[in-house]
Amino acid sequence: MVVTITESVSPVSSEVAVEIAGGTGKSEYVNGKDAYYFESEDSDNGVSNPSSSYPNLGRVTSGLSEGQYQRLTDKIYRKIESGDHFFSLEFFPPRTKSGAVNLLSRLERMRDGGPLFCDITWHPAGNPGGESETSSITIATASLNYSGLDTVLHMTCTEQSIGDISRNLEKAKEVGIRTILALRGDRSDETKPSEFSYAADLVKHIRQEHGAYFDIGVAGYATGHPEATSYEEDIRYLKKKVDAGADFIITQLFFNTDVFIRFVEDCRKIGIRVPIIPGVMPIQSYDSLRHIIKLSKLEVPQKIVDIITPLKDNDEAIRNYGIHQAVEMIRSLFQSGLAPGIHFYTLNREVAVISIAKQVGLWSPGPQRQFPWKVVPNHKRCQEEIRPIFWATRPNAYIHRTKHWDEFPNGRWGSAESPAFGDLKDYYLFYLKSRSPRDDLIKMWGSEISSEQDVWNVFYNYVSGNINQNGVKVTRIPWNDGELSPETAQIADKLASLNQRGVLTINSQPSVNGCSSTDPIHGWGQPGGYVYQKAYLEFFTSEENVRILKTILPKYPQLNYHIISKNGKFNYSNAHRHCPIAVTWGVFPGREIIQPTVVDPESYLVWKDEAFSLWTEQWAKLYSDDSKSREVIQDISNYYYLVNLVDNDFQKETCLYDAVENMLSVKNSPHPLETLSVKETL
């Protein structure tokens, strides 16, 4: 039985409802000193080589070529073989759009610790297979494609027809989900009859319709399912689910290591030979634990009950104890040698889980980043190697606009004359919205904007890290919903100076000449390589500045430039229209040169519409229609120009800033137009 706790995220109430979903799983290993071994009938001593008892191990240890999709089950086996413990996370769909925004932020923060996967629960009452922003499949899609987590989707057969199940499996395929946690689902007296009575039926159906396309997990009950006639019967039923085609098991939560050890040993005795991952729920409140005990019929050790009962009115003390209890149990589980990792029932909270994961050595930054942009574990994008730099700070928008592509650029961007980017009209979608609520944005960007200088100051405070006049730090702008990257921080002083004078930077990178691929700031790709970058600068600025810049640019022959107006009528560039410019590349042992980011003139025409629209969609609309604030921002959107500059000479100190400083010095001269050798008009 899998217990899912649905909790209100309201700051006023802490309402908790517990849902129980049926299911079971499979697994089998016998502990060796520093490795996992598996029982084998033909072994003289009762243990055998892992690859002989675990057929998948031989396949996954052979290694993967670049761009090859890694199934979740393969990842689990790799961890088992290496002896590296892992952790995974369970979340449930929130009830509101704002809750979805908050959950997406939480998932991205949890991603920093390197979880192996995340699973999203199935809530029949919330139309889990629907299109709403709080449906199970939508949240799972966001977790996979926008938070960058390998994602497992729960699916139950209770109150679903076979047709419903088949349609939901097809939806899962469409969005890139490759792993299903197959469960029976909760039943009550009001439950409608289902065509499938047990999780094993669902597993069989998935295999019959989709073969090996999906990895399948099932639930295991360390103390036996409460509806089973006996613990032994439940173990036998668990084997039926495994025999039907399940790949791994996640257990129901428990509070005693001995319970898990006995369960694994009993599973092995009857021939269950798939990974069994223990489920752990940190105790976070007295009420939530009481509900779980009541509804799931779990046995909680009397020692725990005696400790938390006197603390029932002290949530902080209970949380601290819950962290301590989970840490001690996890250490004991790992010492037993039977737990390959830990699956956390998070209750949609992060603090306790992060604390526990850090204390037991599970929390660690993920491996060396594969590319300088966020990699999505969707199997459809596994060969993607290159993106236009324009979306560097808006990866979710790029993923959204390219989600219907059949193929993704690999090796080179190519010479496609009109990349088929989807329209971006869905600013309301929770994974495209700012993670800050409106009131916080107003505090950062100003309750009243009376001039262009007020806007310039917002950009200046964002880049410089200075506190604004409201005493608030500006941590995001519409073009970057987060603080500056460490790389951008290296050039922040130069950027701040420009922003203060009306050169509103939205994207940039410094030049890099042969930096180690393991460098903590600039590095990416496999170890032993070297990475390179051309200096890049992208900004909005006024028509007057553009007129001056247009005359100055010929003095800098090493620069490529592209200047464009909102309506596209002014489109000025010295770059070949169909010739992308590599701005980031890497040289690695045994590989061709990789160039993961480019400046592509055709994609820039698509990006400029998005870049200009953000002035209105995510800033001006914070204010009333007839306000001065909206008028100022709308005027900037209508009359400023978008500029990008590339310095092709990455071996020398960049001249990008000299060119822009020259533009500003001419502007500030007593007679700027007379200073120009040629009077320019747009």
N, C-alpha and C positions, 0 to 999 in steps of 0.2 A: 504494500500500500504506500502510495506517495502522498504525503500531506502537503497541501499548498495553503499558505496563509495569506488571505487577501486582506490587505491593510490599507486603511485610508491614510493618504499622505497629508491630510488637512492639518494645519498647524493648531487648529482648535480642538479636534478630537483625535483619538487614537483607536478608532473602531476597528475591530479585528473579526474577520469571519474565516472559518477554517473549512477548506474543501478537501475531500479525500478521493483520490483516484486509484482504482485498482490496477494491478499489473504484477509482473514478476520478471526474473532474469536468470542469467547463467554465468558460469565462470569456473576456472579450476587451476590452482597452482599449489605446490607444496614448497614451503620455504627452504631455501638453501642459505648459505652463509651470507653471500653478497649478491645473490641472483635469484630469480624465480625459476622453479622447476615444476614440471607437471607430471602427474601420475600417468603411467603408461602400462597397459596390461602386459606388454611384452618386455618390460624392464625387470631385470633380476632383482634390483634393490628397491623397486617401488618408485624410483624417479628416473627421468630420462632427459635427454637433451631437449632444450626448449623448442627447437625447430621441429623435432619429431612429434612432440605432443601438441604443439601449437602451430599448425601448418602455416598460418599467416606470417609467423616470424621470419621464415626464410624469404618470403616475398618482400617484406618491408626493409629488411636489413641489406638488401642488394643496392639500395640507394636510389635517389630520384634525380632525374635530369632537370635542368632549369626549366621552369614553366610548367612542370607536370603537377597536376592536382593531387594533393595528399588527402586521402579519405581520413575521417576522424578515427576510425578503427585502426588504421595504419599508424596514426600518431600515437594512439594509446599503446600499441605493441612496441613501438620504438622506445617509448618511455620505459616500458617494462624491461626491455632488453638492456637498456643503458643503466637501469637502476635509478633513474631520476624520477623522484616523486613529482606529481603535478597536482593542480587544483582546478576545479570547475565550479560554475555558479548557476544557481536557479533564480529566475525572476518571474514575476507574474505581470500581466498587462495592467496598467493603471486604469483608473476610471474616467479620467479627464484628459483633454488635450495638453493642458499645462503639466499634468502628471507625466504624459508621454515625453514632453520636452525634458523634464527633470530626469526621467529614467534614462533617456539617451545620453545625457551628460554623465550620469552615474556609470553607465556602461563604458563610456570612453575613459573615465578615470580608472575603473577597474581593469580595463585593458592594459593599463600601464604596468600592472603587476605580473603580466604574462599568464593569464588563465589558459588552460588548454581548450576549453569550450565554455559556452553558456547555453542554458536551455530556457525556453519560454513555455510557460504552462498553458494548457488548453482550458478555456472557460466557456462551457456551453451556454451559460446565461448571457454572455457578452458577444454572441455571434462570432465565434473565434475564427471562422473562415471567411468573414466578411471584409469589406473594404474600409471600414471605419479606422480612425487613427489609434483606437484602443483595442482593436481585435488582436487575437493571438498571432495570426499570420502577418499582420502589419508590423507588430512589434518585433517579431522574429526577423522579418525582412530588414527592418532598420538596424537591428543588432548585427546582422551579417554584413549588410552593404554600407552602412553609414558609421557604425561603431567599429567595424573591422574585426568582429569576433566570430570564430567558427561557431555556428549556432545550430542547436538541436531544437526541433519543434515537437512539443508534446502533441499527441493526438489520441483521443479516446473514441471508443466505439459505442458507448452508451448514448442513447437518444439520437443516433445517426443511422441513416439507411446506408446500404452498401453504395448507392449512388452518391450520397453525400460524402462518404469517405473517399471515393474515387475522385470526385471533383476537388476535394481539399488536397489530395495528394498531387493532383495535376497543378494546382495553384502553387504548392510548395516547390515543384519542379520549375515552374515559370520564374520564380523569384530567386532561384539558385540554392535552395535548401536541399541538402543531401543526406541529412540524418534525422530520423524520426524516433521519438521515445513512445513506443506503442503501449497504451494503457487501456484497461477496461473502462474506467471512469466511475464516478460516484453513483450510487443508486439510492433511491428512497422509495417510499410508498407511492409517490406521485410520478416516478420515472416512467416514461413511455417505453413500451417494448422495443427492443433493438434486434436487428437481424443477426448481429454477432453478440454472443453472450460473454465471451472471455477475450482477454488480450491475445491469447494464442491464435484465436480466429483472425484478429486484426493483423498479426504478424504474417500468417499464411496468406492473407489477402494481398498484403503489400508485396510479398515475394511472387505471388502468382501474377500480379499485374505489372510489376516493375523489375522483376528479377533481382539483380545485384545493384541496381541503380542507387537505392537508399541503403545506408548503414542503419541498423535498427537496434535501439536499446530497449530494455524492458526493466520493470521494477522488481526488486527482490525484497522479501520481508524477513529481516534477521530473526524476528521472534515468531514468524508465521503470520499469515493474513488473518485478521480477526474473524473473517467469515469461513475460514477453512475448518474442517472437522478436526484436523490435527496439524501440528508442525510438520510431521513427516509427509502428510498428504500435500501440503503446500510446496515442499521441496520437490516432490515428484511432479507437481504441476509446473513448477519453474522449469524443470527440464523439458517439459513439453513445449514451452515457449522458445527455449533454446533450440530444440530440435526442429521447430517450425522455421527457424532462420534468424533468430536474434543474435547480435554480434557482441553485446556487452550488457552488463547488469549494473544498475544503480540501486542501492538499498534504501529502504525507508530509514528514517532517522532512528537512532538508538543512543543510549547514554552509558553503555558498559562495553568495554573492549572485548570482554570474554564472549559476549553475545555474538559479535561479528566473527570472532575466531571460530566459534562452534559452527556458525552458519556456513562459512567458507569451507571448513573441513567436511561438513555434511554434504555440501554441494559437490565437492570433489569426489566423494565416495560413490556418488551415483553417476559420475561421468560428465558433469558440467565442466566444460573446458573453455570458458570465455572469461574475460576480465570482469571482476566484481569490484565495483567502486563503492566504498562506504559513504553513506549520506550523513552529514553532520549539520545539525541546526544549533547555533549558539543560542543559549537562553537569554532573551533580551527583555522579557517582562513576565511578571507573575501571571497576568491574565492570559497571555498568549500560550504559555505553557499549560495552564489549566484547561484551556479549550482543546489543546492537542490531546491531552490525557483523556479528556471526556469523549472526544469524537473519534479518535483513532485507537482507543483502548491500549495505548502504549504503556508499558511498565516503566516507571521512573524509579530508580533506586531510592530507597528510603533515605539514604544519606543526603541526596540532593534535595529531597522534599524538606528534610529537617533544617537544611541550611537556608533555603530560600523563603520558607514560610514566614519566619520572623522579619524578612526583608521585603515582604510583599508591597509595602507602601513606599519603598525606596528603589525607584527604577534604576538609578545610577549604580547602586550597590549590586543589584541583581545583574545588570549588564556586565559589571566588572567580574562578578563571580562566573557568569556565563562564559566570558572570554577565558578565564583561568581554567574552568572545567573542560572547555573544548580543546585548549592547548595541551593539557595533560592527557586527554584521551587520544588526540591525534598522535602525540609522541609515542604513546603506548601502541597504537595501531601500526605505526611505522616500525617500531621495534619488533612487532610480531612477524614482520616480513610478508604479511598477507594483504596489505593494502597498497596498491600501486599509486594511489592518489586519494584526494578527498574531494567530495562533491558537497558544496556548501548550499544549504537552504537559507538564502540571504534575508528573507522577509522583505525584499526590496530595500534593504539597508546596506550600508557599506562600511561604516566605521568599525564595527565589531569584527567583521570578516577580514578587513585589511589588517587589523591589529593581530588577529590570530594567525593569518597567513605569514606575516612578518616574523612573529615569534617562533614559528615552527620551521622557518627557512623556505617557505614556498613562494613568498612574494619576491619577485625579482623582475627587473626590466626585461622586456622581451629580447630575443636575439638581435644581433646587429641588423639595423633596418635594411631591408632589401633594396629599396629605392629612396630617393629623397622626398617622396610623397607617400601618403598613407596607402598601404596595400590592402586590398579587399580580398578576403578568403573565399569569395564566390568562385566556384569552379569555372564559370563562364569567362572570368577575367584572369585566369591563372597564367596566361601567356602574355598579358599586358605588360609592356616594358617602357612605354613612352607616353607622355602627356604634354600638352601645351602649358607653359609656365603661368599663364594668366590665372588659372584656377588654383594656384599654389596655396592660397589661404582660404579657398572655398571648395575643398575637395568634395563635400557632400553635394554641392550644386553640380559639379562636373559628373559625378557618378549618376546623379538623377538624370542629367541630360543625355547621358550615353547608355542608359540602362537597356535600351532596345537594340543596341548594336549586336550584330551576329558575330563579328570578329573585332579584336582590339589590336592596335598597332604593336608590332613585335619587331624589334631590331631597329627599324626606321619608321618615322612618321609617314613617309611616302609623299606623294604629290597629289593627293585627293583635292580636287578643285572646290568641292563644296561638302565639307564634313557634315553628315546628317545629324546634327545636334538637335535634340528635342527642344521644344519651346519651354521657357521657364516662366510660367504664369502661376505656379503653385506656391507662392511665397507663404501661404497659410500652412503648408504642411509642416508638421512638428519637427522634422529633421532638417528643414531649411530655415526655421525661425531662429532668432537670437535666443541664447540660453538665459539671458537676463530678462526679467519682467519689465513691463513698460515703465514703472516708477523708477527702477534702477537706471534705465537708459536715460530718462529725463534728468536724473541727478548727474549722470556723467556728461551728457551732451547739452544740457542747459534747458531750463524751464522756459526761457525766452531767448530767442536769437534775433538780434536787431541789425546785424551787419555781417558782411563776409568775414571780417576779422574774428567775430565770435566763432565762426566755423573753423577758421584757421587755428584758433586757440585749442579747439577740441583735438584736432590732428596733432598739434604740437604737444599737448599734454599726454596724448596716447603714446607717442613715440618717445618722449623724454622721460615718462614715468612721473611727471610732476603732478601735484594735487591741483584740481581746478578750483574755481572761486567758491564752489559749494563745499570745499574740503573733501572732495571725493576723488579717488584715483580712477582715471579713464582706462579701463581694461579691455575695451573692445570698440570697434567701429563697424559700420555695416559691411565693409569689405574684408574684415578679419574678426571673427567672433571669438577671439582669444587674445592673450597677451603676446607680446613680441617673441619670436623664436630666438634661441641663443645666437643663431647666425645673424639675424637682423640686429640684435643688440650690439654687435660689433661695430655697426655703422650708424647706430642710433643718433649720435651727436650730429653727424652730417645731415641725417634725415630731419632731425628736429629743427635745425637751422633753416632748412628749406621750407618746411611746413609753416613755420612762424611767419614766412614772407609770401605765402600764397601758392607754394608748390606742394600740393596735397598728395603725398605719396601713399600708394595702396599696395605696392608690391616691389620687392627689391632683393638683390643678393649681391654679396661682395665677390670679387674675383678670387679664384683659388687655383694655384699652379702646382699640381702634383702632391696634394695632401694625402696622407695615409688614409686608406679606406676605413680604418678603425678609429680615426679621429673623433672625439666625442661630440664635436660641433658640426663638422662638415662631412664626416665619414658616412658611407653607405656601401652596400654590396658586400661581397665576400672578403675575408681578411687577406692581406698580402697584396692588395691592389692600391691604385692611386687614383684620386678623383680630381677633376678639373672643373672650373666654372668661369664663365664670362660675367663681368659685372653687368647687372641689369637694374633698370630703374623705370618704374611706371607711376604716372601721376596725373592728376587733374590740374589744370591751370587756366588762367584767363586768356581771352582772345588777344589782349595786348601782349602778354608774355609769349604766346605762340607766334605772333607776328615777328617779334624780335628773334625768337629761337630759330625760326625758319631761315633767317638771314645768317645766323651765327653757325649753324650746323655744317655748312661746307668747309669750315675751318678745321673740322675734326673728321678726316676721311676714314678713320678706323671705326667710326660709329655707324651702326644701322639705326634707323629711326622710323617710327610710324606715328603720325599725328592724325586724329580723326575727330570730327564733331559728332554731336549726338545723332543728328539726322543722317550722317554719313555723306553729306554733300561735299564737305571738305575732307579729303582722304589723301594724305601726303606722306609718301614713303620712298626710301631709296632701296628697299628690299624687293627682290623678285617676288611677284605675287604668289607664285606656286613653288617657291623654294624655301622650306623651313630652315631656320638657323639653329644649330645646336648651341645651347647655352649651359648644359651640364653633361659631362660624360665621364666614363671611368674605364681604366685599363686594369684587367684582372688576369691572374695566371690561368692559362689554358682556355681563354675565352676571347671572342671578338670584342672590340670596343663597344661599350653600351652607352647610349645617349638617352637618358630618361626624361629630359625636359628640353623643349624647343620653343622658339618664337615662330609661330606659324601665321603669316599674314591673313590667310583665309579664316582661321579660327579666331583671329583678333576681331574680325568683323562680327562674329557671333558673340564674343565676350563683351564687346563694347556696349551692346544692347543691355546685357545683364548689369554691367558696371554702372551705366548711367541710371538704370531703373532703380538701383539700390538707394539712390538719393531720395527718391519718392517713397518707394515701398517700405523701406525700413527706417527712414529718418523723418521725412516731411510729414508722413501720416501719423506721427506721434502727436502732432499739433492740430488744432481746429482748422477748418477749411479757410476761414477768413483771417487767420492770424498772420502777423508779420513774420513769425518764425518760419511758417510754411512757405511764405512768399520768397524769403531769402534763399532757402534751400532749393526751392523749385527754380529760381533764377540761375543758381549755380549749375544745376542739372541741365538747364536749357542752353546756357551760354558758355560754359567752360568746355575745354577740349581735353581729350584723353591722349596721353603721350606715352610711348615706350621707347627706351633707348638701350642699345646693346653695345658694349665696348668689346670689340673683337680681339683686342690685344690684351690677353689675360696674363701675359708675362710681366707687364709693367704696371705701375700705379695707374689706376683708372683715371680717365679724363672726363668721365660722366659728370662729376660734380663741378669740374672746371667749366664745362659747357653751360651748365645751369647757372652757376655763379656769374658767368659772363653775361648771360641773359638778364639776370637780376640787376647787375651793375649798370647795364645799358638802360634798363627801365628806370633806375633811380638817378640817372644823370640829369642835369638841368634841362636838356633838350633831347630826350631819348630818340626821337625820330631823326633828328639831325645827326646823331651819333652814328646811325646806320649808313653804310656806304650806298645802299640801295633802299629806297622807301618801299616797304612791303605792305601789301594789303591782302586780306583774305576774301 
